Amino acid sequence: MNAMLWIHKKCISDVHEAIFHSGQIMRIIREMSKGIRPPWWPGAIYRAGLVLWTDALTHNESTSPNQQGQYTPPGSSVPVDRLQANDPVIVRYVTRREGVPTLTKRDGTPIGIDNGFRVLSHCVDVIEEGIATRFSDGIRGKLEKLARG
C-alpha cells in the first residue's frame, strides 16, 4: 500500500461518513443568509474541502495512470451538499454505501468529487458566494494555491 493510501486510511476511518459530513457543512453554510454567517464560515468550507480533496487524491493514487479521472463507483448520484441528513438517499449512502457522492454548483449542476482540482475549485466558488473578508480572502488564496499544485 503506498503512503497516500496508508495516510488516508489512518486519518479517515470512515470515508463515507467524512464525505457526508463535509457535504453537510457546505449545505448548512450555503443555506445561511450571507449577512448572518458566522465569521469562521470560510474555515469550515476549507476544512470540508480538505477532507474531500484528500479523498480525491487517494482515488488518483489507487487507479492506474490510464484510468485516472474515470473513477465512478456504481450507483446513483448523491448530492451530499444538497440533501438533508435524514434524506433516504443520504441514509443509504452512509449506511449501505450506495451511490456516488457529488457536490452541487450554484446552478444545480453536479460535480464529481473524484478530482481534487475540481473539489478545490468548487470550494473557492462557495467562498466567493459569501461576503468577502480578509479571512475569506486568505482561505480562498490557500485553496487556489493548493489547486495549482
C-alpha positions in Angstrom: 0.0 0.0 0.0 1.5 3.3 -1.0 2.0 6.2 1.5 -1.0 8.3 0.4 -3.5 5.4 0.8 -2.0 4.4 4.2 -2.3 8.0 5.5 -5.9 8.3 4.1 -6.9 5.0 5.8 -5.2 6.1 9.1 -6.7 9.6 9.2 -10.2 8.9 7.8 -11.6 5.8 9.3 -15.0 6.0 7.6 -14.7 7.8 4.2 -18.5 7.8 3.6 -19.1 9.5 7.0 -16.4 12.0 6.3 -17.8 12.8 2.8 -21.3 13.1 4.2 -20.3 15.5 7.0 -18.2 17.6 4.6 -21.2 17.9 2.3 -23.5 18.8 5.2 -21.1 21.6 6.3 -21.3 23.1 2.8 -25.1 22.7 2.7 -25.7 24.4 6.0 -23.4 27.3 5.3 -24.9 27.8 1.8 -28.4 27.8 3.2 -27.5 30.6 5.7 -28.1 34.2 4.6 -24.8 35.8 3.7 -25.4 38.5 6.3 -25.7 36.1 9.3 -22.9 33.6 8.6 -20.5 33.3 11.5 -17.1 34.9 10.9 -15.4 31.4 10.8 -17.6 30.0 7.9 -14.7 30.1 5.3 -12.6 28.0 7.7 -15.4 25.4 7.8 -15.5 25.3 4.0 -11.7 25.0 3.9 -11.7 22.0 6.3 -14.6 20.3 4.5 -12.8 20.9 1.2 -9.5 19.4 2.5 -11.3 16.2 3.5 -12.9 15.9 0.1 -9.6 16.8 -1.7 -7.7 14.2 0.3 -10.2 11.6 -0.7 -9.9 12.6 -4.3 -6.1 12.3 -4.2 -6.5 8.7 -3.0 -8.7 7.9 -6.0 -5.9 9.1 -8.3 -3.3 7.2 -6.3 -5.3 3.9 -6.4 -6.1 3.9 -10.1 -3.7 3.2 -12.8 -2.5 6.1 -15.0 -4.8 5.2 -17.9 -7.8 5.1 -15.5 -7.3 8.4 -13.8 -10.3 10.7 -13.9 -12.6 7.8 -14.7 -13.4 6.7 -11.1 -17.1 6.1 -11.0 -18.4 3.8 -8.3 -21.7 2.1 -9.2 -24.9 3.7 -8.1 -26.9 6.9 -8.4 -25.7 10.4 -7.7 -25.8 11.5 -4.0 -25.6 15.3 -3.7 -24.1 15.4 -0.2 -24.2 19.2 -0.1 -27.8 19.4 -1.2 -29.8 16.8 0.7 -30.8 17.0 4.4 -29.1 14.5 6.7 -32.3 12.4 7.1 -32.9 12.1 3.3 -33.3 8.4 2.4 -30.6 8.8 -0.4 -28.1 10.2 2.2 -29.1 7.5 4.7 -28.5 4.7 2.1 -25.2 6.3 1.2 -23.9 6.4 4.8 -25.3 3.1 6.0 -25.3 0.9 2.9 -22.5 2.7 0.9 -24.9 3.1 -2.1 -24.4 5.9 -4.6 -21.8 8.2 -6.0 -21.2 11.3 -3.8 -21.3 14.7 -5.6 -21.2 18.4 -4.8 -23.5 20.9 -6.4 -22.7 24.1 -8.2 -24.9 27.1 -7.6 -26.9 26.4 -10.8 -27.6 22.9 -9.6 -25.0 21.1 -11.8 -23.5 18.1 -10.0 -19.7 18.0 -9.6 -17.9 14.7 -9.1 -15.6 14.6 -6.1 -13.1 12.2 -7.7 -10.9 15.1 -8.9 -9.0 17.2 -6.4 -8.7 20.2 -8.6 -12.5 20.3 -9.2 -13.2 19.9 -5.4 -10.9 22.8 -4.5 -12.2 25.0 -7.3 -15.8 24.3 -6.1 -14.7 25.4 -2.5 -13.3 28.6 -4.0 -16.6 29.2 -5.7 -18.5 28.6 -2.5 -16.3 31.1 -0.7 -16.8 33.7 -3.4 -20.6 33.4 -3.0 -20.3 34.9 0.5 -19.3 38.4 1.7 -15.6 38.9 1.3 -13.4 39.5 4.4 -9.7 39.3 4.9 -10.2 35.9 6.4 -12.2 34.6 3.4 -9.7 36.1 1.0 -6.9 34.3 2.8 -8.8 31.0 2.8 -9.6 31.4 -0.9 -5.9 32.1 -1.6 -4.9 28.9 0.2 -7.4 26.8 -1.8 -6.3 28.4 -5.0 -2.6 27.6 -4.2 -3.5 24.0 -3.4 -5.4 23.7 -6.6 -2.4 24.9 -8.6 -0.4 22.1 -7.1 
